[in-house]
Amino acid sequence: MTTKELLYIEDALGHEQFFENNCKALAGQIQDPELKNYVNHLVEQHKQTFQNFYGLL
């Protein structure tokens, strides 16, 4: 893997962590159960994407 590819993966990992953390914070503030469930689903998607990128290393 090239240095540029590794930097891309590192950047992508950071973005996924950022999105996951923001979704978690938002889910804690949402009152509507359906919307809260959807945002929690997004948290899980970002966790999975993070793991997929991490697996490339």
MODABEL-V514589 format. One record per residue. N is the residue number from 1. RES is the residue in one small letter. PSI is psi in whole degrees, 0 to 359 (none if undefined). Layout:
((N | RES | PSI) (N | RES | PSI))
//
This chain:
((1 | m | 137) (2 | t | 165) (3 | t | 319) (4 | k | 319) (5 | e | 319) (6 | l | 321) (7 | l | 323) (8 | y | 315) (9 | i | 318) (10 | e | 316) (11 | d | 316) (12 | a | 321) (13 | l | 316) (14 | g | 320) (15 | h | 317) (16 | e | 321) (17 | q | 318) (18 | f | 311) (19 | f | 319) (20 | e | 312) (21 | n | 320) (22 | n | 321) (23 | c | 320) (24 | k | 314) (25 | a | 317) (26 | l | 317) (27 | a | 326) (28 | g | 344) (29 | q | 347) (30 | i | 134) (31 | q | 325) (32 | d | 120) (33 | p | 321) (34 | e | 315) (35 | l | 320) (36 | k | 318) (37 | n | 318) (38 | y | 316) (39 | v | 322) (40 | n | 327) (41 | h | 320) (42 | l | 322) (43 | v | 313) (44 | e | 322) (45 | q | 318) (46 | h | 325) (47 | k | 315) (48 | q | 317) (49 | t | 319) (50 | f | 313) (51 | q | 322) (52 | n | 314) (53 | f | 318) (54 | y | 324) (55 | g | 338) (56 | l | 338) (57 | l | none))
//
